[in-house]
Amino acid sequence: MGPLVVIGDTLLDVDVEGDSERLCPDAPVPVVDIAAEHARPGGAGLAALLAARDGAEVVLITAIGDDPDGHRLCALLSEEVELVRLPLNGGTVRKTRVRSRGQTMLRLDSGDGVAPSDPPGEIPEEITAVLARAGAVLVSDYGRGVAGLAREPLRETRVPVVWDPHPRGGPPMPGCTLLTPSEAEARMLCPDGYRGPDQAARRLVRELRAAAVAVTTGGNGATLAVQGGPLTRVPPPVTAAGQDACGAGDRLAGAAALALRDGADVEEAVTIGVGEASRFVERGGAATVRTQEQRLGDRPRTALEVARLTRARGGRLIATGGCFDLLHAGHVSLLRRARALGDALVVCVNSDDSVRRLKGPSRPVVDARDRVEVLRALSCVDAVLVFEEDTPAESIELLRPDVWVKGGDYEGEVLPESQVLKRLGAEFVALSTLPGRSTSNLIREIQ
């Protein structure tokens, strides 16, 4: 079963918590004595994080700025979701809520970042590559431009698509499996007259050619209209009146998308979504979400991200491949010299099954996860990509490097990847290896 792919705008949400028992002496405003600060992903990032905590594999395609708030977002997300990071024009959007005893007293918004409206050609290709393996798609549109980048690639997808709109975003793409607007969002999608959630749901099904529309009505659940079917009201299983509802819409849309991925029909999916959202609010909503930040800094960029950024900056992308089982001085020498040929180096690594097919049942000595971590620790390596096939041809197709490097004397030989290199116009470079250094020799010495 493919992953849930979440596409949309990610924000940094920060809750400043404290007690307020007095007024400021120079103005009639409360004074909050800060006790704690909690940060979490917001927007599409929150939807992705909550879906991942349901046990699903989740890929998040989003735009994040190269600034301190953007780095913090990556640290909050990268341990739990696979992150495909697109460029952001401007600063990462941050929403800071000042709260006391469970009540929000003030919200401060900063950051003006939007996804590029005219992105380079490789961004849609990157989105397409992720969508090709999706089990379902959730578009979480917060009006910052990422949803617009996905419209064309999404037209070709054959998996369920849930679109969660936002007042600042554009109209949902026609033909979606499920739309999940709130009443405020439905009102904006019906600009010439809103006559309640029932009529709005029916109208949006017709006008946006959606299979179903669920207009969420807060503590009352949702009103569901299905193409060619009756109107259904979906009540919440628990009542959470007066609770902080921040994040409820993200929870509903994510849970419904996962249910559709797993084979539920749309009414079952919306029922599950309403139930999960109401329980989420009952437990305290987004304010209770805790994430473990990576204290050592931003996670290394993905191979596709390195490839895209290198091309966008006019750089020269180098790629090489191999098993890299029991990393030794010969490997390090090859990688350093390969990196010196360009501006970034991506290492394609055979998976454990691929190594076994090539080297025999006793290999690899070191599993793929550890091989990747060791390679990432080298300053000359910008990213690592694991491939399952016997040759790295598909990885080369995905990365589109300017130069493909092999170790040893391959002059005059026809490589399995020669055809794709020729088609891409990539240069092939063979670098000599250090004599006597090999994993086979190491294994013999150990034995």
C-alpha positions in Angstrom: 0.0 0.0 0.0 1.4 3.4 -1.0 2.0 6.2 1.4 -0.3 9.1 2.2 1.1 12.1 0.3 0.3 15.4 1.9 0.8 18.5 -0.3 0.4 22.0 1.1 1.7 24.9 3.1 3.5 24.3 6.4 3.7 26.9 9.1 5.6 27.0 12.4 3.1 27.1 15.3 4.5 28.2 18.7 2.4 28.2 21.9 3.8 30.4 24.7 2.1 29.2 27.9 1.9 30.9 31.2 -0.2 32.3 34.1 -1.9 35.7 34.0 -3.0 37.0 37.4 -2.4 40.8 37.1 -2.7 43.7 34.7 0.1 45.8 33.3 0.5 49.0 35.3 0.9 51.2 32.3 -2.0 49.7 30.1 -5.1 47.7 30.9 -3.7 44.5 29.4 -3.0 41.2 31.2 0.6 40.2 32.1 1.6 36.6 31.2 4.3 35.1 33.2 5.8 32.6 30.7 6.2 29.1 32.0 6.9 27.1 28.8 7.1 27.3 25.0 6.0 24.5 22.7 6.6 24.5 18.9 5.0 22.2 16.4 4.3 22.1 12.6 1.2 23.8 11.5 -1.0 23.7 8.4 0.0 20.8 6.1 2.8 19.9 8.5 0.3 19.2 11.3 -1.9 17.2 9.1 1.1 15.1 8.0 2.4 14.6 11.5 -1.0 13.5 12.9 -1.5 11.0 10.0 2.0 9.6 10.7 1.1 9.1 14.3 -1.7 6.9 13.1 1.0 4.5 12.0 0.9 5.5 8.3 3.8 6.1 6.0 3.5 9.8 5.1 5.3 11.9 2.6 5.0 15.7 2.9 5.6 18.0 -0.1 5.8 21.5 1.2 7.8 24.8 0.8 10.0 25.8 3.8 12.3 28.8 4.0 16.0 28.7 4.5 15.8 30.6 7.8 15.9 29.8 11.5 12.1 29.1 11.6 12.4 26.9 8.5 15.3 25.0 10.0 13.2 24.5 13.2 10.3 23.2 11.1 12.5 20.6 9.4 13.8 19.5 12.8 10.2 19.0 14.1 9.0 17.1 11.0 11.9 15.0 9.7 11.9 12.3 12.4 8.2 11.3 11.6 7.5 12.1 8.0 9.4 11.9 4.7 10.0 15.5 3.8 10.1 16.8 0.2 11.2 20.4 0.7 10.5 23.0 -2.0 11.8 26.5 -2.1 10.0 29.4 -0.4 10.1 33.0 -1.4 10.3 35.0 1.7 10.3 34.0 5.4 8.8 30.9 6.9 5.3 31.7 8.3 5.2 31.6 12.1 2.1 31.8 14.2 2.7 32.5 17.9 -0.2 32.1 20.4 0.1 33.5 23.9 -2.0 31.3 26.1 -3.0 31.2 29.8 -4.8 28.3 31.5 -5.9 26.8 28.2 -7.2 30.0 26.7 -5.5 31.9 23.8 -5.1 35.6 24.7 -3.2 36.8 21.7 -1.8 35.6 18.4 1.2 37.1 16.6 1.8 36.3 12.9 5.1 36.8 11.1 6.6 35.6 7.8 5.5 36.4 4.3 6.8 33.3 2.5 5.0 31.9 -0.6 5.9 29.1 -2.9 7.2 30.3 -6.3 4.4 31.0 -8.7 6.6 30.2 -11.7 8.7 27.3 -10.4 11.6 25.7 -12.4 10.6 22.6 -14.4 12.0 20.1 -12.0 9.6 20.9 -9.2 6.5 19.4 -10.9 8.7 16.4 -11.8 9.7 15.9 -8.2 6.0 16.0 -7.2 5.1 13.6 -10.0 7.8 11.1 -8.8 6.2 11.1 -5.3 2.6 10.9 -6.5 3.5 7.8 -8.6 3.8 5.7 -5.5 1.0 7.4 -3.4 -1.9 5.4 -1.9 -3.9 8.6 -1.3 -3.3 12.4 -1.5 -4.3 15.1 0.9 -4.0 18.7 -0.3 -3.8 21.0 2.7 -4.2 24.5 1.1 -3.3 27.4 3.4 -3.0 29.9 0.6 0.8 30.0 0.3 1.0 28.6 -3.2 2.1 24.9 -2.7 -1.3 23.5 -3.6 -1.1 25.3 -7.0 2.1 23.5 -7.9 0.3 20.2 -7.6 -2.7 20.9 -9.7 -1.3 19.6 -13.0 0.4 16.4 -11.6 -2.8 15.6 -9.6 -4.9 15.5 -12.8 -3.1 12.3 -13.7 -3.4 10.5 -10.4 -5.7 7.6 -9.9 -5.8 7.4 -6.1 -8.2 9.2 -3.7 -7.6 12.9 -3.5 -8.9 14.9 -0.4 -8.7 18.7 -0.7 -8.9 20.7 2.5 -9.4 24.4 1.4 -8.5 27.6 3.2 -10.1 31.1 2.9 -6.7 32.4 1.5 -6.3 29.6 -0.9 -7.6 29.1 -4.4 -10.7 27.0 -5.4 -10.2 23.3 -5.0 -9.2 21.3 -8.1 -12.3 19.9 -9.9 -12.8 16.2 -9.7 -11.5 15.5 -6.2 -12.7 12.5 -4.2 -13.6 14.6 -1.2 -13.6 18.3 -0.2 -13.6 19.2 3.5 -14.4 23.0 3.8 -15.4 24.5 7.1 -18.6 26.6 7.1 -16.5 29.8 6.7 -14.6 28.2 3.7 -17.8 27.0 2.1 -19.2 30.5 2.4 -16.3 31.9 0.5 -16.6 29.1 -2.2 -20.2 30.2 -2.6 -19.7 34.0 -3.0 -23.0 34.9 -4.5 -25.1 33.5 -1.6 -24.5 31.1 1.2 -27.6 29.3 2.4 -26.2 26.9 5.0 -24.0 23.9 4.9 -26.6 21.5 3.3 -27.1 23.6 0.2 -23.4 24.5 0.0 -22.4 20.9 0.1 -24.8 20.0 -2.7 -23.7 23.0 -4.7 -20.0 22.3 -4.4 -20.4 18.7 -5.4 -22.1 19.9 -8.6 -19.9 22.9 -9.4 -16.5 21.4 -8.6 -17.5 17.9 -9.9 -16.4 16.4 -6.6 -17.4 12.9 -5.7 -18.3 14.2 -2.2 -18.2 17.3 -0.1 -18.2 17.4 3.7 -18.9 20.8 5.1 -17.6 20.7 8.7 -19.8 22.4 11.3 -17.7 22.5 14.4 -19.2 20.7 17.3 -22.1 19.5 15.2 -19.8 17.3 13.0 -20.3 17.6 9.2 -22.8 17.7 6.4 -22.0 15.3 3.6 -23.2 15.5 0.1 -22.3 12.7 -2.3 -22.6 12.9 -6.1 -25.8 11.2 -7.1 -26.7 10.3 -3.5 -28.6 11.7 -0.5 -27.4 14.3 2.0 -26.1 12.9 5.2 -25.4 14.5 8.6 -22.4 13.0 10.4 -22.5 13.8 14.1 -19.5 13.7 16.4 -19.2 10.7 18.8 -18.1 13.0 21.6 -19.0 16.6 22.6 -16.1 18.9 23.1 -17.8 22.3 23.4 -15.6 25.1 24.6 -12.4 23.3 23.9 -9.5 24.6 21.7 -10.5 23.5 18.2 -7.2 24.5 16.6 -6.0 21.7 14.2 -9.4 19.9 14.1 -9.8 20.4 10.4 -6.3 19.0 9.7 -7.1 16.0 11.9 -10.4 15.3 10.1 -9.0 15.6 6.6 -6.0 13.5 7.4 -8.0 10.7 9.0 -10.5 10.7 6.1 -7.7 10.5 3.5 -6.1 7.5 5.3 -9.5 5.8 5.5 -10.0 6.2 1.7 -6.5 4.9 1.1 -7.4 1.8 3.1 -10.5 1.1 1.1 -13.3 2.8 3.0 -16.2 4.5 1.1 -16.5 8.2 1.4 -19.3 8.1 4.0 -17.2 5.8 6.2 -14.1 8.0 5.7 -16.0 11.1 6.8 -17.4 9.4 9.8 -14.0 8.3 10.8 -12.6 11.8 10.2 -15.3 13.4 12.3 -14.8 10.9 15.1 -11.0 11.5 15.1 -11.4 15.2 15.0 -13.9 15.4 17.9 -11.6 13.2 20.1 -8.7 15.3 19.1 -10.5 18.4 20.3 -11.7 16.6 23.5 -8.0 15.9 24.3 -7.1 19.6 24.0 -6.4 20.0 20.2 -3.2 21.1 18.7 -2.0 22.6 22.0 -1.4 19.1 23.2 0.8 18.0 20.3 4.4 17.5 21.3 7.2 16.9 18.9 10.9 16.0 19.6 13.2 18.5 17.8 16.5 17.3 16.5 18.9 19.1 18.8 21.9 18.6 16.5 20.4 20.8 13.8 18.6 20.4 10.5 18.3 16.9 9.0 20.4 16.2 5.9 18.6 17.1 2.7 17.1 14.4 0.6 18.8 13.3 -2.6 16.0 14.8 -4.8 16.3 18.1 -2.9 20.0 18.3 -3.3 19.6 17.6 -7.1 16.9 20.3 -7.5 18.8 22.9 -5.5 22.0 22.2 -7.3 20.4 22.7 -10.7 18.4 25.8 -9.5 21.7 27.4 -8.6 23.4 26.5 -11.8 25.7 24.0 -10.2 27.2 20.7 -11.4 25.6 17.6 -9.8 27.8 14.5 -9.3 26.4 11.1 -8.5 28.0 7.7 -7.9 26.8 4.3 -6.7 27.8 1.1 -5.0 27.2 -1.2 -2.0 29.6 0.7 0.3 29.6 -2.3 2.7 32.3 -1.9 5.4 33.3 1.6 4.4 37.1 1.9 3.9 39.8 4.3 2.8 39.3 3.3 -0.9 35.7 4.4 -0.7 36.5 7.7 1.1 39.2 8.5 -1.5 36.8 7.8 -4.4 34.0 10.0 -2.8 36.3 12.9 -2.1 37.6 12.9 -5.7 34.1 12.6 -7.0 32.8 15.5 -5.0 35.7 17.6 -6.3 34.3 17.3 -9.8 31.3 19.4 -9.1 29.1 21.3 -6.6 27.2 18.4 -4.9 27.6 14.7 -4.6 24.7 12.2 -4.2 25.6 8.6 -3.4 23.3 5.8 -4.7 23.5 2.8 -2.4 22.3 -0.7 -3.1 19.6 -1.9 -0.7 20.2 -5.0 1.4 18.3 -7.3 -1.0 20.2 -5.8 -3.9 23.5 -6.4 -2.3 22.6 -10.0 -1.6 21.7 -10.6 -5.2 25.0 -9.1 -6.3 27.4 -10.4 -3.6 25.8 -13.5 -2.2 23.8 -14.5 0.9 26.5 -13.5 3.4 26.4 -9.9 2.4 25.9 -7.1 3.3 27.9 -7.2 6.5 26.4 -3.8 7.4 22.7 -3.1 6.8 21.5 -0.3 4.6 20.4 2.0 7.5 23.9 2.0 9.0 25.6 2.3 5.6 23.5 5.3 4.9 24.3 6.9 8.3 28.1 6.4 7.8 28.0 7.9 4.3 26.0 10.9 5.5 28.6 11.6 8.1 31.2 12.3 5.4 31.6 16.0 4.6 32.1 15.2 0.9 28.6 13.5 0.7 25.6 15.8 0.3 22.9 13.1 0.2 22.3 9.4 0.0 19.7 7.5 -2.0 19.0 3.8 -1.5 17.8 1.8 -4.5 16.2 -1.6 -4.7 17.1 -2.6 -8.2 20.2 -4.5 -9.4 21.5 -1.3 -11.2 21.2 2.4 -10.3 19.6 3.2 -13.7 16.3 4.3 -12.2 18.0 6.4 -9.6 20.1 8.1 -12.3 16.8 8.8 -14.2 15.4 10.4 -11.1 18.4 12.5 -10.1 19.6 13.5 -13.6 23.2 14.1 -12.6 25.7 16.0 -14.8 28.4 13.4 -14.0 28.2 9.7 -13.1 31.3 8.4 -11.4 32.5 4.8 -11.1 35.5 3.4 -9.3 38.0 1.2 -11.1 38.9 0.8 -14.7 35.7 0.9 -16.7 37.2 2.5 -19.8 35.6 0.9 -22.9 33.1 -1.2 -21.0 29.4 -1.0 -21.5 27.8 -0.3 -18.1 24.2 -1.3 -17.3 23.5 2.4 -16.8 25.1 3.5 -20.1 21.8 3.9 -21.9 20.2 6.2 -19.4 23.4 8.2 -19.1 23.5 8.7 -22.8 19.8 9.7 -22.9 20.3 12.3 -20.2 23.5 13.6 -21.7 25.4 12.9 -18.5 29.2 12.6 -18.5 30.8 9.3 -17.3 34.0 9.5 -15.3 36.0 6.5 -14.0 38.2 7.1 -11.1 41.0 4.8 -10.1 40.7 3.0 -6.7 43.4 2.7 -4.0 45.3 -0.6 -4.5 44.6 -3.3 -1.9 41.6 -1.5 -0.4 38.3 -3.5 -0.7 35.5 -4.9 1.4 36.4 -8.4 0.4 40.0 -8.0 1.6 38.6 -6.5 4.9 36.3 -9.5 5.4 39.2 -11.9 4.8 41.4 -10.1 7.3 38.6 -10.2 9.9 38.1 -13.9 9.3 
